[in-house]
Amino acid sequence: MTGLGTFAWRLGLHPVPPSRGVLVVGAPSARLNRLADVLKAEFPRLNLYQVANEAALIDQRFIAAAAPFAVTRVIRWYLRRLKVQAIVVAGDPGVSLRLFDVARQSGIPLVCVGPPRGVLIDIARHVALCAVTAAERGAPGLSHVAPAAVAVDATDGEYLERLKPLLVSARAPGKLAANVEARVMAGAHRLLRRRFREIDSLSQLAGQLGTPSSILCLGNGPSSEDPSLADVRCDAVFRVNHSWMLRGHFERPDVIFTGKRDTLRAYREPTVFGLQTNEAAQRIMLRSLLVQRRFTYF
C-alpha cells in the first residue's frame, strides 16, 4: 500500500467494495486464517479488512487496510464506509483505543482471537466473544472478560454459531440512522401508519397469506428458473428484490424480501414486503412516501 493509499484509508476515503465487512486488527496468524476460512464459507460476500503492522504479511483472504486517524468523526465515517459488522482483534492491536470506543458506541461488537492484550485490557469487559485455547485460560487479560463471552477450544462449528449473532444484528449495516432522519421519522409517524400496513406477528402473516402449508422460496440465480419448478405445487411463493420481474417465472410472489426502495417502486402487484429490521422499515417507508400506493409489510 502506497503512502497516499494509506493516507486515504486513514481518512476513510479509500474505495471499498460493496457488502458488509469485518475489520481484523493485529498480526496475521494461522488462527486468523482459520477464522477467515470459517467466515468466508458461511458468508461468501463478506469483506474481511485487515489492519496489520506489515502489509506484506497479509494473507490473500483479507483486504489490506490502514487504521483510521484517531479522531471520532473520522472513525465513525471509516466504520460506515466499510459497513463494519464486527471488529476482530488478535494479539496487541497496536491502534488507538478510540477506535474500539467509537465502535462500541456504534453498536459494533468486539471479538478477540486469544486473550485481550495492550489497550484492549482496559475495555475487556465489553468483549462480545473471546476464543482461547485451554493453555490460555490463565492469561491476565482474560480475567477482565465476562465468563459467558469466553469460548475455550471451540470447534469451527461452535465458533461460527457464536459469531453468527454478532454479524447478523438488528443494527443497520455499518451505520446508524442520522439524528435528523430520526427526528423526521418521529414527525412522520402518523402519516406513515396511514400509508403502510404493518403485520406484526407470524399468525397475522399466516392469515394474510391464507395459512399456506407449503412455501416455495426462490432466489435470483439460474436455479430459480429451472423448468422442473413448473411442476412444483405450493401455496405461496417467496422471492427477494425484483431482478426476476421480466423473466417469465413466478412473477406474482406472495412475499418479497428486500431492503431496496427500488423494489417497492418496481413491483406494482399486491404482495407483502419483508423488511430487514424495524429501523430499516422506517427508513424505507420514509423514502417511499412519494410512491403512490399503499404497502403491506413485516
Rosetta blueprint (number, residue, H / E / L):
1 M L
2 T L
3 G H
4 L H
5 G H
6 T H
7 F H
8 A H
9 W H
10 R H
11 L H
12 G L
13 L L
14 H L
15 P L
16 V L
17 P L
18 P L
19 S L
20 R L
21 G E
22 V E
23 L E
24 V E
25 V E
26 G E
27 A L
28 P L
29 S L
30 A H
31 R H
32 L H
33 N H
34 R H
35 L H
36 A H
37 D H
38 V H
39 L H
40 K H
41 A H
42 E H
43 F L
44 P L
45 R L
46 L L
47 N E
48 L E
49 Y E
50 Q E
51 V E
52 A L
53 N L
54 E L
55 A H
56 A H
57 L H
58 I L
59 D L
60 Q L
61 R L
62 F L
63 I E
64 A E
65 A E
66 A L
67 A L
68 P L
69 F L
70 A L
71 V L
72 T H
73 R H
74 V H
75 I H
76 R H
77 W H
78 Y H
79 L H
80 R H
81 R H
82 L L
83 K L
84 V E
85 Q E
86 A E
87 I E
88 V E
89 V E
90 A E
91 G L
92 D L
93 P L
94 G L
95 V L
96 S L
97 L H
98 R H
99 L H
100 F H
101 D H
102 V H
103 A H
104 R H
105 Q H
106 S L
107 G L
108 I L
109 P L
110 L E
111 V E
112 C E
113 V E
114 G L
115 P L
116 P L
117 R L
118 G H
119 V H
120 L H
121 I H
122 D H
123 I H
124 A H
125 R H
126 H H
127 V L
128 A L
129 L E
130 C E
131 A E
132 V E
133 T L
134 A H
135 A H
136 E H
137 R L
138 G L
139 A L
140 P H
141 G H
142 L H
143 S H
144 H H
145 V L
146 A L
147 P H
148 A H
149 A H
150 V E
151 A E
152 V E
153 D L
154 A L
155 T L
156 D H
157 G H
158 E H
159 Y H
160 L H
161 E H
162 R H
163 L H
164 K H
165 P H
166 L H
167 L H
168 V L
169 S L
170 A L
171 R L
172 A L
173 P L
174 G L
175 K L
176 L L
177 A L
178 A L
179 N H
180 V H
181 E H
182 A H
183 R H
184 V H
185 M H
186 A H
187 G H
188 A L
189 H H
190 R H
191 L H
192 L H
193 R H
194 R H
195 R H
196 F E
197 R E
198 E E
199 I L
200 D L
201 S L
202 L H
203 S H
204 Q H
205 L H
206 A H
207 G H
208 Q H
209 L L
210 G L
211 T L
212 P L
213 S L
214 S L
215 I E
216 L E
217 C E
218 L L
219 G L
220 N L
221 G L
222 P H
223 S H
224 S H
225 E H
226 D L
227 P H
228 S H
229 L H
230 A H
231 D H
232 V L
233 R L
234 C L
235 D L
236 A E
237 V E
238 F E
239 R E
240 V E
241 N L
242 H L
243 S L
244 W L
245 M L
246 L L
247 R L
248 G L
249 H L
250 F L
251 E L
252 R L
253 P L
254 D L
255 V E
256 I E
257 F E
258 T L
259 G L
260 K L
261 R H
262 D H
263 T H
264 L H
265 R H
266 A H
267 Y L
268 R L
269 E L
270 P L
271 T L
272 V E
273 F E
274 G E
275 L L
276 Q L
277 T L
278 N H
279 E H
280 A H
281 A H
282 Q H
283 R H
284 I H
285 M H
286 L H
287 R L
288 S L
289 L L
290 L L
291 V L
292 Q L
293 R L
294 R L
295 F E
296 T E
297 Y E
298 F L
